[in-house]
Amino acid sequence: MRYGASMRIKCFLATLVLLPSLAFAAEPLPKIQLQPVLTGLDKPIFLTHHNTPRTYVVEQTGKVLVYENGQLRKKPFLDLTSKVNIDYECGLLSIAFHPDFAKNGYLYANYTANVPGLKTIVAEYKVDPNAEEVDLSTERILLHFSQPYNNHNGGQIEFGPDGMLYIGTGDGGFGNDPFNNAQSGQTYLGKILRIDVNKRDPYAIPRDNPFIADNTYFPEIYAYGLRNPWRFSFDRATGLLYCADVGQDHWEKISLIEKGGNYGWRIKEGPDFLHPVPKPPKMIDAIYQYNHHNTAASVTGGYVYRGKAFPSLVGWYIFADYVDGRIFALKYDSGKVGAVGVVFTPPNDGNQKGVVRPKNLQPSSFGEDAEGELYVCDITNGRLFKIVEEGAATKASR
């Protein structure tokens, strides 16, 4: 499976080429290893928590499983397998717990369904915080919109420090954004959306959303010009919103999302003009981007580490490439990237012609537990890893 770099499947037979800048570092890079946690999962695609020792593993095929005290519960916490469409990049893509989940029991999910026609659904569920299973009859659909193709669905949902729900949407798929969705204010596609779920009819538009007074844009739009913002996250310490936007033919991007920002797609891919316009709008450049020279590449966004178990990792933004399996660390400080480099390289799987697409790691997503420790989902092999300091003991929990 290929998240967001559509129309390039044949490029899997090429070796990833990165610009030399990928390896610069003004300070020593952290040294990590991956500690096996779980195996036998069915396309793990996300991991999250609600400020308790429980972590929740999302499977693309429609289930959310509870991992607690070293054990994975067999009974799903949420089971949407009867609802989701899992064709290609579709499926259950992420969940988010309300900041006051312990009191109100509100849980949110982003998934694709044929209802009829392919649509993205953002839904709310009501559940007792101590319950073992979500009652699907409590589903309340907040937002739904059509998807023209079965790729570039985005799918991340996350509550910000402001208590608002942020929703990442891809440009609708195929290649070259054929409908120019990312630059259009009259579609939800190719955007970061922001809504207030506490006003329940079915939601409210935050008063400080950037386009609330401009009827040429849907008022939910917070930022636009994105191709496939597959994963984004807020830094727990600074509140900065990091977004990894999957590229097409040449560039993978890490951006800081600003209110009202235009991130360039499809006018530009990275620094290159792809579909120039006579009077280009103001566009925000990525804080970091890497070039793959027409080879297969797909950035998987992660998190700025703010845990306690790995002191030398604190403040580093961890991300990966889905295709070649490498994990990177980036340090952003004082308005610039001061260091970035590869911190984990999986061994080549032995394919011929120099292919770097290891069967032993396909990082589809990262996740945080309540303590800020980081995990990596390996969708192809059905595994979950914890990021630990090099030299730490590795032991699978099952």
C-alpha positions in Angstrom: 0.0 0.0 0.0 1.2 3.5 -0.8 0.0 6.5 1.3 -0.5 9.5 -0.8 2.2 9.2 -3.5 -0.2 7.8 -6.1 0.5 6.9 -9.7 4.1 5.9 -8.8 3.8 2.2 -7.9 6.3 1.3 -10.6 8.8 3.6 -8.9 9.1 1.1 -6.1 11.8 -0.4 -8.2 14.1 2.5 -7.7 16.5 3.5 -5.0 15.7 6.5 -2.9 18.0 9.4 -3.5 18.2 12.2 -0.9 19.7 15.6 -1.1 23.0 16.0 0.9 21.2 18.4 3.2 19.3 15.4 4.8 22.4 14.6 6.8 23.4 17.9 8.2 23.5 18.2 12.0 24.6 21.1 14.2 24.4 18.8 17.2 24.7 15.0 17.7 21.8 13.1 16.4 20.0 10.9 18.9 20.7 7.2 18.7 17.5 5.1 18.6 16.4 1.6 18.3 13.0 0.0 17.8 11.7 -2.2 20.6 9.1 -4.7 19.5 5.8 -4.3 21.3 3.1 -6.1 19.3 2.8 -8.5 16.4 -0.1 -10.0 14.5 -2.0 -6.7 14.0 -4.2 -6.2 10.9 -2.8 -3.2 9.1 -2.0 -0.9 12.1 -2.3 2.6 11.0 -2.4 4.9 14.1 -1.9 4.9 17.8 -3.2 7.3 20.5 -4.3 7.7 24.1 -6.6 9.6 26.5 -4.2 10.5 29.3 -4.4 7.0 31.0 -2.1 4.0 30.8 -4.3 2.7 28.0 -3.1 3.1 24.4 -5.3 2.5 21.4 -4.1 0.9 18.2 -6.1 1.7 15.1 -6.3 -0.9 12.3 -7.1 0.4 8.8 -9.6 -2.5 8.4 -11.9 -0.9 10.9 -11.0 -1.9 14.5 -9.5 0.0 17.5 -7.7 -2.2 20.0 -6.7 -1.5 23.6 -3.2 -2.1 24.7 -2.7 -1.9 28.5 -0.2 -3.3 31.0 1.6 -5.2 28.3 -1.5 -6.9 27.0 -3.6 -6.4 23.9 -7.3 -7.0 24.5 -8.9 -9.4 22.1 -12.2 -7.6 22.0 -12.1 -4.4 20.0 -12.9 -1.1 21.7 -14.4 0.2 18.5 -15.4 -1.9 15.5 -16.3 -0.2 12.3 -15.5 -3.0 10.0 -19.1 -3.1 8.8 -19.0 0.6 7.8 -15.5 1.3 6.4 -14.4 1.1 2.8 -10.8 -0.1 2.8 -10.0 0.1 -0.9 -6.3 1.2 -1.5 -5.7 4.2 0.9 -9.2 4.1 2.3 -10.3 2.7 5.7 -10.4 3.7 9.3 -7.6 6.3 9.3 -7.5 7.8 12.8 -9.3 8.5 16.1 -9.2 11.3 18.6 -10.4 11.5 22.2 -12.1 14.7 23.4 -9.8 16.6 25.8 -12.5 16.1 28.5 -13.1 12.4 27.5 -12.8 11.3 31.2 -15.9 13.4 31.9 -18.0 13.5 28.7 -17.0 10.2 26.9 -16.7 11.7 23.4 -14.6 9.9 20.9 -14.1 10.9 17.2 -13.2 8.8 14.2 -12.2 9.6 10.6 -13.0 6.9 8.1 -14.1 6.3 4.5 -17.3 4.7 3.5 -19.6 4.0 0.5 -22.8 5.7 1.5 -23.4 5.6 -1.5 -20.3 6.9 -3.3 -17.0 7.2 -1.6 -17.0 9.7 1.2 -14.9 10.8 4.2 -16.8 10.6 7.4 -15.9 12.4 10.6 -18.1 11.0 13.4 -18.6 11.3 17.1 -19.3 8.5 19.5 -20.5 8.5 23.2 -18.9 6.0 25.5 -18.4 5.4 29.2 -14.7 6.1 29.6 -14.3 2.8 31.5 -16.3 0.8 29.1 -14.7 -2.0 27.0 -16.7 -1.3 23.9 -18.2 1.6 21.9 -21.9 1.4 21.1 -22.2 2.2 17.4 -25.7 3.4 17.8 -24.3 6.5 19.5 -22.7 7.6 16.2 -23.3 11.2 15.3 -21.9 12.3 11.9 -20.3 15.7 12.1 -18.9 16.1 8.7 -19.0 14.2 5.4 -17.7 15.0 1.9 -17.2 13.1 -1.3 -13.9 11.7 -2.4 -13.3 11.6 -6.2 -10.7 8.9 -6.0 -9.5 6.3 -3.5 -6.2 7.9 -2.6 -5.1 11.1 -0.8 -7.7 10.9 1.9 -5.6 12.6 4.6 -7.4 11.2 7.6 -5.7 12.6 10.6 -7.9 14.2 13.3 -6.4 15.8 16.4 -7.5 18.1 19.2 -5.2 21.2 19.5 -4.1 22.9 22.6 -7.1 25.3 22.0 -9.6 22.5 22.4 -10.6 22.6 18.7 -10.7 19.6 16.4 -8.3 19.7 13.5 -8.9 17.5 10.4 -6.4 16.8 7.7 -7.8 16.2 4.2 -6.0 15.2 1.0 -6.6 16.7 -2.4 -8.9 13.9 -3.5 -6.4 11.8 -5.3 -5.3 10.6 -8.7 -2.3 12.8 -9.7 -1.6 16.4 -10.2 -4.8 17.4 -8.3 -6.9 17.4 -11.5 -9.7 19.5 -10.0 -7.3 22.0 -8.3 -9.0 21.1 -5.0 -6.1 22.2 -2.8 -6.2 25.8 -4.0 -10.0 26.0 -4.1 -11.9 27.6 -1.1 -15.1 25.8 -2.2 -14.1 22.3 -1.2 -12.8 20.6 2.0 -10.1 18.7 0.0 -6.4 19.6 0.3 -6.9 21.4 3.7 -6.5 21.4 7.4 -10.0 22.0 8.8 -10.8 23.3 12.3 -14.1 23.0 14.1 -15.6 23.4 17.5 -17.3 20.1 18.6 -18.5 21.6 21.9 -21.2 23.5 20.0 -23.3 20.6 18.9 -25.5 21.4 15.9 -23.5 19.4 14.6 -20.5 21.7 15.4 -19.6 25.4 15.4 -17.0 27.4 13.4 -14.4 28.9 15.7 -14.7 32.6 15.7 -11.0 33.1 14.9 -11.0 30.8 11.9 -9.2 32.7 9.2 -11.9 32.7 6.5 -15.0 33.0 8.6 -15.9 36.3 7.0 -14.9 35.4 3.4 -17.6 33.6 1.5 -15.2 32.4 -1.2 -13.9 29.9 1.4 -15.7 27.3 3.5 -15.5 28.6 7.0 -14.0 25.4 8.4 -10.8 25.9 6.4 -7.8 26.6 8.6 -5.0 26.1 6.0 -4.9 25.0 2.4 -2.7 24.1 -0.5 -1.9 20.6 0.8 -1.5 17.5 -1.3 -1.9 14.8 1.3 -1.3 15.8 4.9 -1.3 12.2 6.0 0.0 12.9 9.6 0.3 16.1 11.6 0.8 16.7 15.3 1.1 19.4 17.9 4.3 19.9 19.9 3.3 19.4 23.5 5.8 22.1 24.7 5.5 24.8 22.1 2.0 24.2 20.5 3.5 24.3 17.0 1.6 22.3 14.4 3.9 20.1 12.4 2.6 18.6 9.2 4.2 16.1 6.8 2.7 16.6 3.4 3.2 13.7 1.0 4.7 14.7 -2.4 4.2 13.5 -5.9 7.2 13.2 -8.2 10.0 15.0 -6.4 9.5 16.5 -3.0 8.5 15.4 0.5 7.7 18.2 2.9 7.6 19.1 6.6 5.7 22.3 7.3 4.6 24.3 10.2 0.9 25.0 9.8 -0.2 28.6 10.2 -3.7 30.0 10.4 -4.8 30.9 6.9 -1.6 29.6 5.3 -1.4 28.5 1.6 1.2 25.7 1.3 1.4 25.8 -2.5 0.0 22.6 -3.9 -0.7 22.2 -6.9 0.9 25.5 -8.0 4.1 24.2 -6.6 5.5 20.8 -5.5 8.1 21.7 -2.9 10.2 24.6 -4.4 9.3 23.7 -8.0 6.5 25.3 -9.9 4.3 22.5 -11.2 1.2 24.5 -12.5 2.3 28.2 -12.5 -0.4 30.9 -12.4 0.0 34.4 -13.7 -0.2 36.1 -10.3 0.9 33.5 -7.7 -0.5 33.9 -4.2 1.7 34.2 -1.1 2.7 30.6 -0.3 4.4 29.3 2.9 7.6 27.2 2.3 8.3 24.0 4.1 10.7 24.1 7.0 12.3 21.0 5.6 12.0 19.0 2.4 13.8 16.2 0.6 14.0 15.2 -3.0 13.6 11.7 -4.4 14.3 12.3 -8.0 11.3 10.4 -9.4 11.8 7.5 -7.1 9.2 6.1 -4.8 9.0 8.1 -1.5 6.3 9.0 0.9 6.9 11.0 4.1 5.2 9.8 7.3 4.8 12.5 9.8 5.5 12.0 13.5 5.9 13.9 16.8 8.3 16.1 18.7 9.4 13.9 21.5 8.6 15.3 25.0 8.8 12.1 27.0 11.1 11.4 30.0 12.6 8.0 29.2 14.9 9.2 26.4 16.5 12.6 27.4 18.7 13.0 24.4 15.6 12.7 22.1 13.7 15.6 23.8 12.9 18.4 21.3 13.5 16.3 18.2 10.8 15.9 15.6 10.7 12.2 14.5 9.4 11.3 11.1 10.0 8.6 8.5 9.7 7.5 4.9 7.0 4.9 4.3 8.8 3.5 1.2 12.4 3.0 2.3 11.6 2.6 6.0 14.2 5.0 7.3 13.4 7.1 10.4 14.7 10.7 10.7 15.1 13.3 13.5 14.8 17.0 13.0 15.5 19.8 15.4 13.6 23.0 14.9 14.6 25.9 17.1 14.7 29.8 16.9 12.7 29.8 13.7 14.9 27.4 11.7 16.0 23.8 11.3 19.3 23.4 13.1 19.9 19.7 12.6 18.4 16.8 10.7 19.5 13.3 9.8 18.8 9.6 9.6 18.5 7.9 13.0 17.3 4.4 11.9 17.9 2.5 8.7 16.2 -0.9 8.3 18.3 -3.6 6.6 17.8 -4.1 2.9 15.4 -7.0 2.3 17.7 -8.4 -0.4 15.7 -7.5 -3.5 17.6 -7.1 -6.7 18.4 -3.9 -8.6 19.2 -2.0 -5.4 15.7 -1.7 -4.3 15.3 -0.1 -0.9 11.8 -1.1 0.2 12.5 -3.3 3.2 9.9 -5.9 4.1 10.8 -5.6 7.8 9.5 -2.0 8.3 6.9 0.1 6.5 6.2 3.0 8.9 2.6 4.0 8.3 2.3 6.2 11.4 3.8 7.2 14.7 1.9 7.6 17.9 2.3 8.9 21.5 1.2 7.4 24.8 0.1 9.4 27.7 3.7 9.9 28.9 4.9 11.2 25.5 6.8 8.0 24.5 6.8 7.4 20.8 5.7 4.3 18.8 5.9 3.3 15.2 3.2 1.4 13.3 4.4 -1.1 10.7 1.4 -1.6 8.5 2.8 -4.2 6.1 4.0 -6.6 8.8 1.3 -5.9 11.4 3.7 -4.8 14.1 4.1 -2.1 16.6 7.4 -0.8 17.9 8.4 1.6 20.7 11.2 4.1 20.0 13.9 3.6 22.7 17.5 4.7 23.2 20.1 2.7 21.5 21.2 -0.1 23.7 17.9 -0.5 25.6 16.6 -4.0 26.0 14.3 -5.2 23.3 11.6 -7.6 24.2 8.4 -8.4 22.4 5.3 -8.4 24.7 3.7 -11.2 22.8 
